[in-house]
Each structure stands twice: as C-alpha cells, then as structure tokens.
Amino acid sequence: MIQRLRRLDVGQMAKLMGVLNLMLGAVISIFIWLFGMLLPMGNDSGMFTFGAVMLIALPVIYGLFGLVFGAIVAGLYNLAAGWTGGLEFEFETRGERLDG
C-alpha cells in the first residue's frame, strides 16, 4: 500500500523538532561538560560555573532553534509538496490484509 504525505502540520513539526533538539542539546552539553572537567585548568571555579550554565543554556538554545527551523522546514515542505505531490511511502501490514 502506497500512501502520500501531502502536508505537514507546521505547529506540530515545530514542537517535535524543538523537543528533539532540546534532548540532543542535553546529551551534547553533558559530554561538553564532562570533557571540560577533564581538562587540566587548575582550580578555576569560573570554568565550572560556565560549564554548569551551559548544561542548561545549550539544550534551551538547541530547542529554540529546533522550534524555529522545524516550522520553517514544515512550511517549505508544504510549499514544495504542493508543486511535486509530496513524498510517497509504502507500508506493509503483517498478518492482516487491508484490501479484502
């Protein structure tokens, strides 16, 4: 069975991309913080504070960019799908026939 994706909901796509990028930013910020803790910089509490702030700020920044660019991508997809017909997906249902 082939189905066509003709339109993306801009708000839903923005929300999804915002959350996915927030999670990605959280993972990346943890690795950056851990790597920063391994660097031999002496007893620099400023670097620790910067790392702690980045643990919060980086996921938020990633999430906001995901929200904005998710909306832009969904809008552009909808425009392009209007010209080209959209993406086609082929689905398989196991153990059940839908056509009869």
N, C-alpha and C positions, 0 to 999 in steps of 0.2 A: 504494500500500500504506500503510495507516494502522497505526501501532503506538502503544501506550500506555506511558508512563513511570509505573509504579505505585509505585516505591520508589527512593530514593537511598541509597547506602551512606554512612553518617554519617562514618566514618573517612576514606574516600576523598574525600568532598566537603570535609571539614575540611582535609585535606592539600593538595588542589588550590587551595582558596581561600587557604590560608596561603602557598603558593608564589607565586600570582598577586599577592597583596597585597604580599609581600616585593619582588617585581620592580617593582611600581608604586611602593612606598616608595623604592626605589633611584633610580628615574627622578626622582621628585619631590624627593628630597633633593639630587640633583645640581643641579637647577635652583635650589633654595633656596640652596645653597652658592655657585653662580655669581652669583646675584643679590646675595647678601651681600658677595661680593668686589668688586662694582662700586660699592657704597655708599661714599661718601667719609667714612670714620671715622678717618682718620689712621693712625697706626702702632699699632693696637690688636691685640696678639697674643692677647688674651683672646677676641676675636670670631673670630679664625682657629681657635683651639682649639675653641670652641663649634661652629663650622661643621664641623670635622673630626669631632668626636664625633657630631654629628647625621648625618653621612654614614653612620655605622654604626648609630646608635641608631634612626633613623627607619625604615629598612627592617625592622629586627627588630621594632619596635613594630607596624608595619603587618602584618607576617607573623603575629605572635601574635594580633592582633585578627581577621585573616582566618581563622586556625585555629579560634578560639573561635566566631566568628559563622558560619563555614561549617558547623560541627557543629550549631549552633542552627537554622540555616535548613534543613538536611537533615532534622533531626528534625521540625521544623514541617511541612515539605513532606510527609513520610511520614504524619504525622497527618492533614493536610488531604486527601491523596490517598486515604486510607482512606475518607474521607467522600464525596469527589467523584468518585473513579475515577482521578484523575491527569490529566496532560497528554497530549494526543494529538498525534502527529507524523505527517506524511505524507511518505514517502520515495519518490524516483524513482530507478530504476536505469537507467542509459543503456546501450543495446546488449544488454541481457540481460533476458529475461522470467523472473520467478520463479514464475509461476503456471502454467507449462505450456509 
